Amino acid sequence: LPEFIPGADQPGDWSARQTLVYTGYSYEPGGIENHLRNSIKLIEELWNISRDQDWFMQLHEIAIKRELEELRKTLTRYTTSE
């Protein structure tokens, strides 16, 4: 993903970011679409609780908007291919 938004890392979410995951017995699809949706939701929530803080600056706003745009663009690649 193009940017890192502080507070938005999701440890333990590794398999959801993979296109194919080996379960030990067989391969199954990863959960990229769900991961992208969760990332968008989390960043929007962080934005909502941070935007009125004294430390929040325009550079944060720009980074968040850019990241959300890229995440949504990436998500459309997974949702329109069905």
Backbone torsions as a table, in degrees:
resi	resn	phi	psi	omega
1	LEU	NA	148.4	-168.0
2	PRO	-69.9	-30.1	-175.7
3	GLU	-132.4	162.5	171.7
4	PHE	-115.3	123.7	177.5
5	ILE	-101.6	117.2	-179.2
6	PRO	-52.4	132.6	-179.2
7	GLY	91.3	-7.9	-174.7
8	ALA	-99.1	3.2	178.5
9	ASP	-72.4	147.0	-176.5
10	GLN	-127.1	82.1	179.3
11	PRO	-57.8	145.9	179.6
12	GLY	82.5	2.9	-177.7
13	ASP	-100.1	16.4	-173.8
14	TRP	-57.7	-49.6	-175.1
15	SER	-64.4	-28.2	179.1
16	ALA	-70.3	-17.8	-179.7
17	ARG	-93.8	4.8	-178.3
18	GLN	-102.7	148.0	177.5
19	THR	-77.0	-29.7	-178.8
20	LEU	-143.4	134.0	-176.7
21	VAL	-125.3	131.4	176.2
22	TYR	-87.8	123.8	-175.3
23	THR	-88.5	-5.1	-173.3
24	GLY	105.4	-18.7	179.0
25	TYR	-123.9	-37.7	-177.8
26	SER	-157.2	175.8	177.3
27	TYR	-97.4	144.8	174.5
28	GLU	-140.2	157.5	-179.4
29	PRO	-63.2	143.4	172.9
30	GLY	-75.6	-179.6	-177.1
31	GLY	-112.2	49.4	-175.3
32	ILE	-60.8	-44.1	-179.1
33	GLU	-58.9	-46.0	179.1
34	ASN	-64.7	-39.8	178.0
35	HIS	-60.8	-44.2	179.6
36	LEU	-63.5	-43.3	178.0
37	ARG	-61.7	-43.0	178.8
38	ASN	-64.5	-39.2	179.2
39	SER	-64.6	-43.4	178.2
40	ILE	-60.7	-47.3	-179.2
41	LYS	-61.5	-44.8	-179.1
42	LEU	-63.4	-45.3	-179.4
43	ILE	-64.8	-39.4	176.7
44	GLU	-62.3	-40.5	178.7
45	GLU	-66.7	-42.9	177.3
46	LEU	-61.9	-40.2	178.6
47	TRP	-61.6	-46.3	-179.0
48	ASN	-62.0	-38.1	-178.5
49	ILE	-85.2	-13.4	-176.4
50	SER	-102.3	-28.4	-168.7
51	ARG	-59.0	-26.0	-179.2
52	ASP	-97.3	6.6	179.3
53	GLN	-79.5	151.2	-179.2
54	ASP	-60.2	-34.0	-176.3
55	TRP	-78.9	-14.5	-176.0
56	PHE	-71.8	124.6	-176.4
57	MET	-120.1	172.0	179.6
58	GLN	-59.8	-34.0	179.6
59	LEU	-63.2	-32.7	175.6
60	HIS	-66.9	-45.1	179.6
61	GLU	-59.0	-45.3	-179.8
62	ILE	-62.8	-46.1	-179.4
63	ALA	-62.9	-41.9	-179.5
64	ILE	-65.6	-47.0	-180.0
65	LYS	-62.1	-41.4	179.3
66	ARG	-63.3	-44.9	-179.0
67	GLU	-65.2	-44.1	178.8
68	LEU	-61.6	-39.9	178.1
69	GLU	-62.1	-45.3	-179.9
70	GLU	-66.7	-40.6	178.3
71	LEU	-63.0	-43.8	179.7
72	ARG	-65.7	-39.1	177.8
73	LYS	-63.6	-43.7	178.5
74	THR	-64.8	-40.7	179.7
75	LEU	-60.3	-37.8	-179.7
76	THR	-62.6	-28.1	177.3
77	ARG	-65.6	-28.8	-179.2
78	TYR	-91.0	-29.9	-176.7
79	THR	-88.2	-23.3	-179.4
80	THR	-92.7	-5.8	-178.3
81	SER	-89.0	4.1	-178.6
82	GLU	-78.5	NA	NA
